[in-house]
Amino acid sequence: MKKWIMMLCFALIASIIVPQSPANASTNFKDIGDTHRAKAEITFLVEKGFVNGVSNTHFVPSRQVTRAEAAAMLGRSLGLNGTKQNTGFSDVGAGNFASGYIKEMVKKGVISGYPDGTFKPNTVLKRGEMAILINRAFGYGGNSVSAAATNLMNKGIAQGFPDGTFGTEATIIRADFAVFLARSLNESFRVKPGEVSFSTTMYVNTGSDTLNMRSAPSNSGKVISKLKSGTAVGVGTSSNGWSNIRVNGVVGYVATSYLSTTKPGSVLPSPAPIGGSDLTVILDPGHGKQDSGGIGNGYMEKNVVLNIGLHTKSYFDKTPINVKMTRTSDTFMELRDRAKFASKNNGDIFVSLHTNAFNGTANGQETYYYAKTAATNPNVKQSRALAIYLQNRMMEAWPTLRNRGVNPNNSAGNYAVLRENTVPAALVEMGFIDNSTDIKYIGSEAERKKMGRALFLGTLDYFYNYEGRTDILPYYSTVSGSPAKKLH
């Protein structure tokens, strides 16, 4: 039975991308109407035999594209031999529908496998990877993600997101891949400078609520449609918190804050060999070795914060964001060296992890940032914003504890790891280790793991809300989370 099911699955996958002859190819897909933004490009590719629908009646434009599918579609468009054959990759046998194209594409240097000898054919393709592959396939010359993306935008093949970024970490769906491939093959599909094409796909992300689509970019605009969470929309331009979108041929405006680059609830695939993140987070579990930190209720601060730090790192490890820790075991580092660690490792932010202690009489959570003089650490505004988002998520994780707030530099917050740092830096006090209430959280492995998730989300909130990094939006889905509201 299992063998039969596997054969059926392979047959279904193959039917998705193996082209029919032009005479049999159907372009009358029920999910690609005459007003669909990619109608012309999809029709062109199907008639050429480069792509096919999932069935004769459905193209499924919002489905994500895998590495194997991309290799097959590009291979066919380049006229390569797609005869199934051995590839040399342990996870791509001769029976794989794309094996021939994968082998030919590797020979031409368009695509490559992983160092462990695998190809990961089912890993979903990202926009940055797509840019690299198209540049290689059509000889545009872009060998880095940034250069490849620039080439595609300059040629009118691709457009960036409304915030001005290319969205390298966002995944590619079938409709978008069809648009980019068709524009590469046929210049008549390319976008002219200043032309609004609504070619950037984003998703409504409102939880259980609907999103009002209005006739004008303001709350006074007439509501012309109500969009369910998860609805895919084509985004054209964006300014002053509003995005001009098109859905099923209808053009209107929605609040940009309710759009995300990935469909709510989708799971981020494992990092692929091309691309990655340019962000590095520094985690600093305080104390260590001979310096136990606070002690209370049978626990030592140095062990608790290391445990939470490792939990935090485990969440980052599910994303392409780089993480560096000042310690990963019971070792000790001088305070000044911890601050220097951030600059030595090209850190973007620094988060120092601590618990408090005060004779068992105090309780609650607080976060510090250094604000005495910009001459010491020039990132005062950034550090304050980072502290705000971390404090917000900590209280969300352990809600019954007292909120002691976000505190600027003072006699208690004049910490060397903040004062002498060169990047946005915050120090979190996650609770009082000697307090009978706080220890119910601090002493629980499940709660410490929850706190690791909170610190992960707090840093994402900072990058998204303060720095405007919409490319990190897909990373929220790794913990079934969503961005916090703008708080700084």
Secondary structure as UniProt FT lines:
FT   HELIX           2..17
FT   TURN            22..24
FT   TURN            30..31
FT   TURN            34..35
FT   TURN            37..38
FT   HELIX           39..48
FT   TURN            61..62
FT   HELIX           67..77
FT   TURN            78..79
FT   TURN            90..91
FT   TURN            94..95
FT   TURN            97..98
FT   HELIX           99..107
FT   TURN            108..109
FT   TURN            115..116
FT   TURN            121..122
FT   HELIX           127..138
FT   HELIX           145..154
FT   TURN            155..156
FT   TURN            162..163
FT   TURN            168..169
FT   HELIX           174..185
FT   HELIX           187..189
FT   TURN            193..194
FT   STRAND          200..204
FT   TURN            207..208
FT   STRAND          210..214
FT   TURN            219..220
FT   STRAND          223..228
FT   TURN            229..230
FT   STRAND          232..239
FT   TURN            240..241
FT   STRAND          242..247
FT   TURN            248..249
FT   STRAND          250..255
FT   HELIX           256..258
FT   STRAND          259..260
FT   TURN            264..265
FT   STRAND          280..285
FT   TURN            289..290
FT   STRAND          295..296
FT   TURN            297..298
FT   STRAND          299..300
FT   HELIX           301..316
FT   TURN            317..318
FT   STRAND          322..325
FT   HELIX           335..344
FT   TURN            345..346
FT   STRAND          349..356
FT   TURN            359..360
FT   STRAND          365..368
FT   TURN            374..376
FT   HELIX           380..397
FT   TURN            399..400
FT   STRAND          403..407
FT   TURN            411..413
FT   HELIX           416..419
FT   STRAND          425..432
FT   TURN            433..434
FT   TURN            436..438
FT   HELIX           439..442
FT   HELIX           445..461
FT   HELIX           462..466
FT   HELIX           470..472
FT   HELIX           473..476
FT   HELIX           477..479
//
